[in-house]
Amino acid sequence: MKKIMMIAAMMIAAVSANAQNEVGQITLQPKVGINISTVTNSDSKAKVGLAAGVEAEYGVAENFGVTLGLLYSMQGDKPKVGSGSEKLDYINIPIMAQYYVIPGLAIKAGIQPGFLVRAKQKYDYENGGIAIHTDGDIKDGCKKFDFSIPVGISYEYKSFVLDARYNIGLTKVYKDIDADAAELLGISNKTCRNSVFQITLGYKFAL
């Protein structure tokens, strides 16, 4: 029985050593995954897009770290009626604190400034029996800066990190537009914010 307990203790110690940061250590994590995004208070449904980039972590304590990321994030939404999509691509910079509840398993939260790099809209739908097609750049009608609160959880196993987080948008997506245009697009532009669920897989290594 004592031998079994000793083996179990050694296994737990090995996992802890591999799955938690050393104090003062800096790690780098290239990562790629998907976004499931929408724009709140708009007549839309979720759109799937790419999320890819890199994240650095500094080990403040054995069970606490601070991360800084740079991610290319394809966001936007799809119309509930008709076909097409609205593509809103951002460069996001998540700055997060993460606490390791148990070896390898971390909960995290922080802030995320983002910068719009592309905004395109392509819709095909009918209005009063008339077929309507829109296709073009809408960047001039969108806010160039976005601010979100990311919260999430991650699990690390043998340097591979599976991360799931939800980005809560706090800033408006669109610039102010007149009431007729807002009604046509099915939006309330004062309350349209990004809402993004993100899942990524990364590989973590020490510098």
PyMOL commands that set and color helices and strands:
alter all, ss='L'
color gray80, all
select helices_A, chain A and resi 2-19+139-141+179-185
alter helices_A, ss='H'
color red, helices_A
select strands_A, chain A and resi 26-39+44-45+47-61+64-79+83-92+95-102+105-127+130-137+145-157+160-169+194-203+205-206
alter strands_A, ss='S'
color yellow, strands_A
deselect
rebuild
show_as cartoon
